[in-house]
Amino acid sequence: MAQQSKIAINQLTKVFYKRNESVTAVKDVNLHIEDGEFVCLLGPSGCGKTTLLRILADLEKPSTGTFTIHQSDNAKPLQSMVFQERGVIPWQTVEENVAFGLKMRHVPKQMVKEKTDYYLDKVGLKQYAKLYPKELSGGMKQRVSIARAFANDPEILLMDEPFAALDEQNKFILQEELLSIWGETKKTVLFITHSIDEALLLSDKILLMSAQPGQIVREKKIDLPRPRKIEDVRSNPDTAEQFIDIWQHLQREVQHDRKLKEKG
């Protein structure tokens, strides 16, 4: 019997309506992600990446088509989502933010404390546990969001460009911290990025999307051994070829989209 995919999307389309106009954000998306895979979604701006993630997070409903998230443990939430920014609760401390999902699930107090302390330590925030978000840098806030998502122990983790607003040094540090935690937990992750370097560093598999309406047009397996560092990605001849191939795909899609808009 074939193993069930962790995430399965079948012929999914999402159309947004505004007055007398309609915009098709994603069209006929078919996708299977296996348990424990780290998958990056890469495509031109406005191609529907975030829409697809929001549907999986149950923040939007598909217009047509279906998706399933295979639940292996009914006690766990189906998904946790990490946003690009504004993901922390401003009136709660760092510690309270990380514990939030666990408390909402009425997890026993001792387990809440153990998991919260563990993930605060993993992201280097234990000494900042009593601070509020206004006292933190952007990178530290994203650490809080990542710690909270993993502490909540969801079936899948959805990440919408969580490092996009950070400077390059902080971005590399957080990418390595994310990979370290993922290496221990082996969560199924769907991660949106505009960065080819980031996708090559993080992914088991990269899904390339077309311009709007977004469709998954290609899939690339990344075989670079783990654990990885950004210098491994940039110095490896195979990933250099992958980088150029993905860059050319994005350029073609952007140019194609521009021509269609000029005609339209």
Secondary structure, DSSP 8 states (H G I E B T S, - for coil): -----SEEEEEEEEEEEETTEEEEEEEEEEEEE-TT-EEEEE--TTSSHHHHHHHHTTSS--SEEEEEE--S-TTS-SEEEE-SS--S-TTS-HHHHHHHHHHHTT--HHHHHHHHHHHHHHTT-GGGTT--GGGS-HHHHHHHHHHHHHHT--SEEEEESTTTTS-HHHHHHHHHHHHHHHHHH--EEEEEES-HHHHHHH-SEEEEE-SSSB-EEEEEE----SS--HHHHHH-HHHHHHHHHHHHHHHHHHHHHHHHHHH-
